[in-house]
Every structure is written in C-alpha cells, then in structure tokens.
Amino acid sequence: MRIELPAKKKLVYEMSIPIRWGDMDAMGHLNNGTYFRYLETARIDWMSSLGVPTNAPEGEGMVIVNAFCNFYRQLEYPGNVLLKMYVSDPARTTFETWGTMARADAPDVVCAEGGATTIWIDYGKQKATTLPDWLRALVSA
C-alpha cells in the first residue's frame, strides 16, 4: 500500500546524510531499514534544534506511533542524501511528520518518501498530553 504525502505540509528542516558503505545490502543498494533511520535522524535533529531534549526520561516529548516509507529509486554508495522534513495536521496530542529523500547531487529526484504519526507524551506518566502551544503553532501548515 502506498501512502501519499499531503499537498498541504510545512517544510521545517533539511539535512544532508552521508551514505555509508555499511548501509548497503547484498543487492548493492541502501538497506530498506536505513531509510527509516534517516527519517528518524531528521526528526530527532529537528527536535534537538528546537531545544527539546530527545533522551530525557522525564518531562515531555515525542514518540512515534506508526511509520511508513515509499521506495521509488535506489540510493547507492557513495553519495549524500538530502532529507527534507515536513509537518502537518496537528490534533490535540499528535501531528504528522513527512520526509523526502533525494541524492544531494540530484535534489529534484525523490528516491523515497515517508512519514510518521508523532504523539506528544508525558514521559513520566507514559500518557499522551496536549501539544504545547509553541509546537502546535510550529507544525500548523
């Protein structure tokens, strides 16, 4: 099943990630699990850039409740991946994150795209909690 990225979304973060030789699989292209790792890296780096602790056992932060990736073209070593991260659809406790992945030397050719539903939780209580106003404003497209 292919999940489409929405037309209405907001670009919030971009980064370049080097493709490592060890990320390749026996078929000579980037292992499928690595695409999810790239999406995760972008989400974590984006949150860190906002000053949100990403490894604190107390306080509030984000947790992923589902994720997907659509694969269109192979990514291969050597090279760098240009990952663009988008957000949309804030609800009471959740928002959507989306990412596109292209080779840095061909930024207009999307090789893969994916996304995740992100839920804001109270880590101590292990329960969903309302998105902070500053975050809701940031993720509103």
trRosetta pair geometry for C-beta under 8 A, 3 or more apart (Angstrom, degrees):
i j d omega theta_ij theta_ji phi_ij phi_ji
2 70 5.4 60 -142 -112 87 124
3 68 5.1 68 27 99 137 157
3 70 6.8 -149 50 -48 67 113
3 115 7.0 -108 110 40 129 115
5 9 6.6 -48 169 -16 100 153
5 86 7.3 83 -169 59 125 141
5 98 4.9 100 -134 -157 111 141
5 100 7.4 -47 -38 -65 167 97
5 113 5.6 -72 -35 152 129 138
5 115 6.6 148 -103 -45 85 129
6 9 5.3 129 76 -46 94 102
6 88 5.7 -106 60 78 137 167
6 89 7.5 117 2 -35 161 116
6 96 7.7 81 6 96 125 153
6 98 7.5 -138 29 -56 80 154
8 88 6.2 122 112 -133 75 137
8 141 5.0 127 157 118 85 145
9 86 4.0 50 148 161 123 133
9 87 6.7 155 -166 70 86 24
9 88 4.3 -83 -113 -44 72 125
9 96 7.9 -84 -117 96 108 113
9 98 5.7 -34 -152 35 156 141
9 141 5.4 -91 -130 -109 19 140
10 86 6.0 145 69 -159 37 80
10 87 5.4 -30 61 61 95 77
10 88 6.4 145 9 -74 81 73
10 139 7.0 173 52 -156 130 38
10 140 7.4 59 -19 96 150 32
10 141 4.2 -159 -33 -113 98 71
11 14 7.4 9 -179 -49 111 97
11 84 6.1 -40 -133 -179 106 108
11 85 7.5 110 -152 80 59 45
11 86 5.5 -45 -89 -96 46 82
12 46 6.1 67 117 -151 109 133
12 85 5.8 -57 63 102 85 92
12 86 6.6 128 8 -125 85 29
12 87 5.4 21 -12 0 137 109
12 138 7.0 71 -122 166 133 98
12 139 7.6 -29 -60 -100 150 63
13 42 6.0 151 106 -176 126 93
13 45 7.0 149 -179 96 143 96
13 46 4.0 -100 -47 -97 161 110
13 49 7.0 151 -112 36 119 147
13 84 7.6 158 89 -159 53 44
13 85 4.2 -2 63 52 98 116
14 82 6.9 -7 -168 -174 101 87
14 83 7.0 163 -152 87 52 54
14 84 5.1 -13 -103 -106 87 69
14 85 7.2 -162 -74 18 39 76
15 41 7.5 -118 86 122 148 103
15 42 5.8 -169 32 -109 122 85
15 45 6.0 41 -55 92 157 157
15 82 7.9 171 89 -151 35 48
15 83 5.4 -11 62 59 80 99
15 85 7.9 18 9 -9 95 110
16 80 4.8 15 -179 167 106 128
16 81 6.9 155 -157 76 55 45
16 82 5.7 -25 -100 -97 77 62
16 83 7.5 167 -95 17 25 77
16 104 5.4 36 -131 -87 116 134
17 38 5.5 -165 52 -129 165 101
17 41 6.5 96 -97 91 138 150
17 80 6.5 153 73 -163 35 75
17 81 4.7 -18 60 58 93 100
17 83 6.1 28 -2 -9 114 120
18 79 7.8 166 -151 102 57 34
18 80 5.3 -45 -98 -103 51 81
18 81 7.9 -177 -90 15 5 77
19 23 6.1 -122 -167 62 69 134
19 30 6.3 -91 -140 -86 116 115
19 75 6.2 -161 -99 151 139 108
19 76 7.1 98 148 123 161 21
19 77 4.8 -154 122 -91 113 68
19 78 6.5 164 72 -156 105 35
19 79 5.0 26 20 66 126 73
19 80 6.7 -150 -6 -92 80 25
19 81 6.2 99 -58 -28 90 96
20 23 4.6 101 63 -9 83 104
20 77 7.0 -37 118 -99 17 125
21 24 6.2 -43 -174 5 44 114
21 77 5.2 110 -95 -163 54 169
21 78 7.9 -24 -69 -85 80 75
23 30 5.6 -4 132 -137 105 79
23 31 5.9 -129 176 20 63 98
23 34 4.6 80 -164 -107 111 156
23 77 7.2 139 59 -57 92 114
24 28 6.2 -10 -175 -148 122 29
24 29 6.6 160 -143 91 82 7
24 30 6.4 -64 -102 -90 54 37
24 31 6.8 131 -177 -30 12 83
24 76 7.2 45 -109 -143 112 65
24 77 5.5 -79 -54 0 122 120
25 28 7.5 -59 73 3 62 20
25 29 6.5 -16 40 65 93 58
25 30 7.4 44 -3 138 90 15
25 31 4.3 117 -53 -87 103 80
25 32 7.8 7 -34 -5 146 70
28 76 6.6 8 148 -126 79 115
29 74 3.9 -76 -134 -160 143 118
29 75 6.5 110 -172 63 91 45
29 76 5.3 -68 -118 -82 68 84
30 34 5.2 -109 177 68 98 134
30 35 6.8 102 127 -53 123 84
30 74 6.9 159 23 -171 85 71
30 75 4.2 3 -3 77 136 97
30 76 6.7 -132 -28 -80 82 34
30 77 7.7 129 -72 -34 79 77
31 34 4.7 99 68 -10 83 106
32 35 6.1 -43 -168 16 45 112
32 36 7.7 38 144 -9 66 98
32 69 7.4 161 -172 83 87 139
32 71 7.0 -64 -120 -66 95 143
33 36 5.7 -52 -164 34 49 112
33 37 6.5 51 141 -21 72 103
34 37 5.1 -50 -149 36 43 117
34 38 6.4 49 150 -24 69 98
35 38 5.6 -49 -153 31 33 113
35 39 6.7 33 149 -16 63 102
35 69 4.9 112 117 -159 130 158
35 71 7.1 -129 -48 -88 168 95
35 75 7.9 138 -83 23 95 133
35 101 6.6 -130 -140 9 93 163
35 112 5.2 -67 -139 126 136 162
35 114 6.6 120 145 -17 109 141
36 39 5.6 -51 -150 36 36 112
36 40 6.3 39 150 -20 66 106
36 67 6.2 87 -136 136 108 142
36 69 6.1 -113 -69 -33 77 138
36 114 7.1 -93 -97 126 62 171
37 40 5.5 -53 -147 38 33 115
37 41 6.3 39 152 -24 65 103
38 41 5.6 -50 -147 32 31 114
38 42 6.6 31 154 -18 63 102
38 81 6.1 -35 -139 98 148 153
38 83 5.7 -170 163 -81 107 144
38 99 7.5 179 116 140 92 151
38 101 6.2 61 115 -99 148 135
39 42 5.9 -55 -153 34 32 110
39 43 6.6 31 151 -17 65 105
39 67 7.1 146 100 -157 146 124
39 69 7.1 -144 -25 -86 143 110
39 83 7.4 -165 -90 -154 47 135
39 85 7.9 129 -147 -102 65 102
39 97 7.8 132 180 121 101 116
39 99 4.7 -174 -119 34 90 151
39 101 8.0 -85 -64 -49 81 118
39 114 5.2 -67 -78 78 151 123
39 115 7.8 -145 -154 -86 141 18
39 116 6.9 132 147 -18 130 117
40 43 5.8 -55 -149 36 33 110
40 44 6.2 26 157 -14 68 109
40 64 7.8 -77 -107 -29 90 151
41 44 6.0 -59 -145 41 28 107
41 45 6.0 25 159 -16 66 111
41 83 7.7 104 80 52 101 166
42 45 5.9 -56 -139 41 27 108
42 46 6.1 31 158 -22 63 108
42 83 4.9 -125 -72 128 136 135
42 85 4.5 170 153 -58 127 130
42 99 5.7 127 62 -110 154 136
43 46 5.8 -58 -149 36 26 112
43 47 6.4 23 156 -15 64 106
43 62 7.4 -115 168 97 117 144
43 64 7.7 68 120 -67 173 115
43 85 6.8 169 -73 -138 56 147
43 97 5.7 47 -100 169 111 167
43 116 7.2 -33 -70 49 151 135
43 118 7.3 180 -149 -91 133 134
44 47 5.8 -55 -147 38 31 108
44 48 6.2 32 154 -19 65 108
44 54 5.1 85 -150 -155 90 160
45 48 5.6 -54 -145 39 31 113
45 49 6.3 36 154 -24 65 104
46 49 5.7 -53 -150 32 30 112
46 50 6.8 23 151 -14 61 106
46 85 5.8 -105 -55 86 145 155
47 50 5.7 -62 -156 38 35 110
47 52 4.4 -71 179 67 90 120
47 54 5.4 114 96 -80 126 109
47 61 7.3 70 -174 -154 145 99
47 62 6.4 -133 -94 22 146 124
48 51 7.7 59 -177 -65 35 16
48 52 6.9 -95 -79 60 28 69
48 54 5.7 -52 -67 -16 89 127
50 138 7.6 36 -119 -141 141 171
52 61 6.0 134 168 -118 112 91
52 62 7.7 49 142 -2 149 98
53 56 3.8 41 123 -13 139 120
53 59 6.5 77 52 67 123 150
53 61 6.6 -90 81 -77 70 133
54 61 6.7 149 -116 -158 43 144
56 59 5.2 19 109 33 133 122
56 61 7.0 141 54 -30 94 139
56 123 6.9 -178 105 17 77 166
57 123 5.8 -178 175 147 38 136
57 124 7.7 84 142 -78 72 66
58 123 5.7 -163 -128 78 17 120
58 124 5.3 29 -130 -58 74 104
59 122 7.8 -128 141 -146 24 59
59 123 5.9 27 63 21 51 119
59 124 7.7 94 1 -20 23 99
60 120 6.3 25 175 176 111 92
60 121 6.7 -178 -147 92 71 38
60 122 5.5 -40 -95 -99 84 53
60 123 6.7 -165 -99 -10 26 84
60 129 6.1 -86 -122 61 123 136
60 132 7.4 132 101 -40 149 111
61 120 7.3 -146 127 -145 14 66
61 121 6.8 -23 67 58 55 76
61 123 6.3 25 28 -51 99 112
62 118 4.8 -11 -162 -175 123 110
62 119 6.9 138 -152 71 67 38
62 120 5.9 -42 -94 -96 66 57
62 121 7.4 113 -127 16 20 82
63 118 7.3 145 71 -158 33 63
63 119 5.4 -28 65 65 85 91
63 121 5.3 8 4 5 118 130
64 67 5.7 14 170 -52 134 108
64 116 4.6 -35 -141 176 112 137
64 117 7.1 115 -159 73 62 53
64 118 6.0 -40 -98 -101 60 65
64 119 7.8 142 -116 18 12 80
65 94 7.5 -53 17 -116 134 126
65 116 7.7 138 45 177 53 87
65 117 4.9 -46 58 90 99 105
65 118 7.5 166 8 -107 85 15
65 119 5.2 58 -31 -13 120 119
66 116 6.4 179 89 -147 49 67
66 117 5.1 35 43 27 90 105
67 114 6.7 33 179 165 86 120
67 115 7.1 -166 -144 99 59 39
67 116 4.1 -16 -99 -96 82 100
68 114 5.5 -166 97 -149 55 88
68 115 6.1 1 53 53 88 72
68 116 7.6 170 17 -78 60 57
69 112 5.8 9 -178 177 103 117
69 113 7.4 171 -151 92 62 29
69 114 3.6 -33 -99 -85 67 130
70 112 6.4 170 85 -156 55 66
70 113 5.4 -5 53 61 102 76
70 114 6.5 176 13 -78 64 66
71 111 7.7 -15 -156 152 62 70
71 112 5.1 -18 -111 -106 54 103
72 110 6.2 58 43 109 149 81
72 111 5.7 -161 65 -167 92 30
72 112 6.1 -171 18 -80 82 45
72 113 7.6 30 -12 3 119 86
73 109 6.8 -10 26 153 157 108
73 110 7.9 138 20 106 109 43
73 111 4.2 -88 66 -129 93 78
73 112 7.6 -125 48 -41 62 69
74 111 7.1 -68 75 -160 12 118
75 79 7.2 -133 -170 77 87 130
75 81 6.2 10 -148 -87 150 111
75 101 7.0 -53 -58 139 144 121
75 103 6.7 168 -125 -72 90 87
75 111 5.2 99 -59 140 94 159
75 112 7.3 -68 -23 -4 117 115
76 79 6.9 73 82 15 56 125
79 103 5.3 -39 172 -143 140 105
79 104 6.8 177 177 29 86 91
79 105 6.6 -97 -141 10 107 112
80 103 7.2 102 73 -164 52 62
80 104 4.0 5 84 -2 103 134
80 105 7.7 108 47 -20 85 81
81 101 5.2 -14 -172 -162 118 100
81 102 7.2 137 -158 70 65 30
81 103 6.7 -60 -105 -105 51 39
81 104 6.8 -168 -132 -35 1 85
81 111 7.9 -96 -129 46 100 132
82 101 7.3 150 75 -153 50 47
82 102 5.1 -22 59 68 101 85
82 103 7.1 37 9 123 92 16
82 104 4.6 124 -44 -93 98 65
82 107 5.2 -7 48 -116 161 91
83 99 5.6 -6 -170 -170 98 116
83 100 7.2 164 -150 80 50 46
83 101 5.4 -12 -100 -100 77 77
84 99 6.7 158 79 -152 47 61
84 100 4.9 -3 53 52 99 95
85 97 6.4 -16 -168 -170 102 100
85 98 7.1 148 -158 80 52 51
85 99 5.0 -21 -101 -97 68 88
86 97 7.2 145 80 -162 50 50
86 98 4.2 -20 65 65 101 104
86 99 7.1 -178 20 -77 75 38
86 100 7.8 41 -7 -8 112 92
87 95 5.8 19 -170 149 106 125
87 96 6.6 147 -158 83 55 60
87 97 5.7 -25 -99 -103 74 61
87 98 7.3 -174 -77 19 26 82
87 138 7.4 32 71 126 156 80
87 139 4.1 -90 143 -138 137 86
87 141 7.1 -166 98 -65 67 89
88 95 7.1 166 81 -175 27 90
88 96 5.1 -22 65 63 76 110
88 98 7.1 14 11 -6 105 120
88 139 7.0 -150 -69 170 10 84
88 141 4.5 0 -115 -35 87 131
89 94 8.0 -16 118 114 93 90
89 95 6.1 150 84 -149 65 62
89 96 4.6 39 51 6 115 113
89 141 7.6 8 -29 -2 50 117
90 94 7.4 173 -150 96 47 47
90 95 4.4 -20 -97 -93 66 105
90 131 6.0 -85 -162 36 115 170
90 135 7.8 150 -119 124 135 81
90 136 5.0 134 166 -139 161 73
90 139 4.9 117 -62 94 111 113
90 140 5.8 -58 11 -75 125 72
91 94 4.8 12 47 56 109 85
91 95 7.0 -174 17 -74 68 52
91 131 7.9 126 77 -14 45 127
92 130 5.8 -66 176 -117 79 77
92 131 7.0 177 160 4 30 92
93 119 5.6 20 135 -155 99 84
93 120 5.5 -138 -168 48 67 86
93 121 7.8 57 -176 -74 115 57
93 128 4.1 45 -177 174 156 117
93 129 6.4 133 -123 71 106 20
93 130 6.1 -84 -85 -100 72 31
93 131 6.3 170 -126 -36 27 78
94 117 5.7 -2 -169 -179 130 95
94 118 6.3 148 -155 80 72 50
94 119 4.9 -35 -94 -97 88 66
94 120 7.2 -159 -82 3 36 78
94 128 7.8 -35 -51 -145 83 130
94 131 7.7 -106 13 -53 14 116
95 117 8.0 168 88 -155 26 58
95 118 5.6 -20 66 63 71 102
95 120 8.0 43 5 -31 92 102
95 131 6.8 72 -30 -97 109 147
95 135 7.6 -148 -6 150 145 103
95 136 7.9 -176 -64 -112 130 53
95 139 4.4 4 -160 152 160 156
96 115 6.1 7 -180 180 97 126
96 116 7.5 162 -156 84 59 39
96 117 6.0 -38 -103 -104 69 59
96 118 7.1 153 -113 15 16 87
97 115 5.9 170 92 -154 54 74
97 116 5.2 -5 59 57 101 84
97 117 8.0 175 21 -94 75 13
97 118 5.3 59 -13 -25 110 124
98 113 7.1 8 -180 179 92 100
98 114 7.4 179 -152 98 55 36
98 115 4.2 -22 -103 -96 64 109
99 113 6.5 -176 94 -151 52 61
99 114 5.6 -7 57 60 93 75
99 115 6.7 168 14 -82 69 54
100 110 5.0 -65 -166 -126 112 115
100 112 7.7 162 -157 91 48 48
100 113 4.6 -18 -106 -103 67 99
101 110 7.0 92 63 -158 45 70
101 111 5.5 -63 104 62 88 93
101 112 4.6 -1 52 61 116 88
101 113 6.8 -170 16 -78 74 47
101 114 8.0 13 -8 9 110 93
102 106 6.2 -123 171 97 103 73
102 107 5.1 106 102 -145 137 37
102 108 7.0 130 -157 33 160 11
102 109 5.5 133 -144 74 110 56
102 110 5.3 -71 -72 -99 99 41
102 111 5.7 141 -111 -1 44 88
103 106 4.5 42 67 40 106 91
103 107 7.5 -109 83 -67 53 42
103 109 6.9 0 30 70 92 107
103 111 6.7 77 -27 -30 77 133
104 107 6.5 9 -151 -71 34 89
106 109 4.4 -13 142 28 113 118
110 113 5.8 2 176 -46 129 108
119 128 5.4 -69 176 -110 117 106
120 128 6.8 81 74 -156 58 72
120 129 5.9 -83 116 68 93 73
120 130 7.3 -22 85 116 130 18
120 131 5.0 137 6 -94 153 63
120 132 7.4 -159 -164 -5 156 74
120 135 7.0 127 -88 97 144 160
121 125 7.8 -147 175 72 87 85
121 126 6.8 2 174 -150 131 30
121 127 6.3 161 -152 85 91 26
121 128 5.5 -64 -98 -98 76 40
121 129 6.1 106 -146 11 28 87
122 125 4.2 26 97 36 119 107
122 126 7.4 -61 86 -7 73 18
122 127 5.6 -1 46 59 102 77
122 128 7.9 59 9 135 78 6
122 129 4.6 78 -33 -30 94 135
123 126 7.1 17 -172 -73 31 54
125 129 7.8 93 60 -53 130 114
131 135 5.0 -122 -179 87 98 115
131 136 4.7 120 112 -64 123 91
131 139 7.7 -87 -167 37 150 132
132 135 4.7 85 62 10 86 105
132 136 6.9 -153 92 -9 41 87
133 136 5.6 -53 -143 36 32 113
133 137 6.4 32 158 -18 65 105
134 137 6.0 -55 -152 36 29 110
134 138 6.4 29 150 -20 63 110
135 138 5.4 -55 -147 37 35 113
135 139 6.1 13 162 -4 70 110
136 139 6.5 -67 -141 46 24 95
136 140 6.4 37 158 -39 62 104
137 140 6.0 -47 -147 15 28 116
